[in-house]
Amino acid sequence: MSHALALDVGSSSVRAQRFDEHGSPDGKLRQERYDTLDADEVVAAVHRVLHGHEPAGLSCFAHSLVAVDESWNALTPILGWRDTRSAAAAEWLARQLDAEEVHARTGAFLHPSYWPAKLAWLAETEPEIFRDAAWFVSFADYLRGAPETSLSMASSSGLLDLTTRDWDEELLAALRIERDRLPQIADVPLWVDAACSNLGAGCVGRERAALMVGTSGALRIVYESERPQPKPGLFLYLADERRVVEGGALSDGGNLHAWLERTLAGAEGSLEDRDPHDHGLVFLPFLGGERSTGWNPEARGTIHGLTLATTALDIRQAAFEGVAFRFAAIADLLPDLREVVATGGGLLRDRDWVQIMADALARPVRISGVPEASLRGAAVLALAREGHEADPAPLGDVLHPREHRAEAYRTAREAQRQLYDALYDARA
């Protein structure tokens, strides 16, 4: 194979492109945006982008669930990570099981992002669909047309035992679901987008993290591990047979950027000459609920410190800083982290935000030279299956933390921590 056609199915768009054996783009990027949770409509978008060709490697968004009947018809829309209707089901599971032990076994949390809560919610609210479904699969499995999945995609469901590399027995028993209603784990060229994003951007090893802001956001590392051991507050999934992807995810990222643009008139303008003291606000970026590090789906976005002098630009700046401080909390849990590479369209389009990330993280942030990291990652992994090693990922400029703003950022981050503790620490 001298080239690989890669496909990346994101949570709002589908992208396909050919790459040569070195991992460089070798053809036009084909892309189509979508705004639907109908599984068949997203499949149709994929087929239009592929133009009848078969991808060598597939990257797909994580955590999605689709109930499917015997004839391979979808019985539900795509139940994705943004759907928090199963929050009560997650709480119910936490009362039935030892949540810390579940996290230790699966690397995931009893949270509505993951399959266990979604399945418990579906059984309660849609008992006929739960009873009639022949299989419960990810959207990627539905797209491929068979009840089989990869180790990578299965692990991101929150239902896989990291040690046995099979569906978790205790969770299956609690959910009263038979193993044969879940996809078979097979060696297929399918990977969760978290792993693909890191590999596509060249973020491999414990010391170099990918800071991704797309629709949502994540800070992740990928490394080899024979005995995966999840850390408190962080997820840990199997990327493939020998590597894991570890880190934290935020529900607010590019979607927060879009909310600011929709909601605030006059928020445009450079943030280069401003620091947190200029607005006096504290912003908790939980408009979509909290994932890392507290995993509280009931958390809500909060702006503290509003006055009659507060401007739209102040709120935009505080929101960007709020997200950056949550990433800093994740970085604190990755003790070997030395380098950060910024990737994802939500971040790469706004250099001011990258600079704020560097200031909040108190470490340099290098801008990725890969415009579509997950897409390239799928190609890199597909090429590796055929014995080809891709060239190192290109990297761009480095933005350093501004020393004269260090104290202002430390103070602002502490103010966010105190507000978070005041509102949500009782839950912990």
ABEGO torsion letter per residue (X at the ends): XABBBBBBBBAABBBBBBBBAAGBBBEBBBBBBBBBABAAAAAAAAAAAAGGBBBABBBBBBGBBBBBBAAGBBABBBBBAABAAAAAAAAAAAAABBAAAAAAAAGBBBBAABAAAAAAAAAAABAAAAAABABBBBAAAAAAGBBBBBAAAAAAAGABBAAAGBBBAAAAAAAGBBAAABBBBBBBBBBBAAAAAAAAAGBBEAABBBBBBBABBBBBBBBBBABBBBBBGBBBBBABAABBBBEBBBABBAAAAAAAAAABBGABEBAAABBAAAAGBBBBBAAAEBBOAAGBAABBBBBBGBBAABBAAAAAAAAAAAAAAAAAAAAAABAABABBBBBEAAAAABAAAAAAAAAAAGBBBBBBABABAAAAAAAAAAAAAAGBBBBBBBBBBBBBBBAAAAAAAAAAAAAAAAAAAAAAAAAX
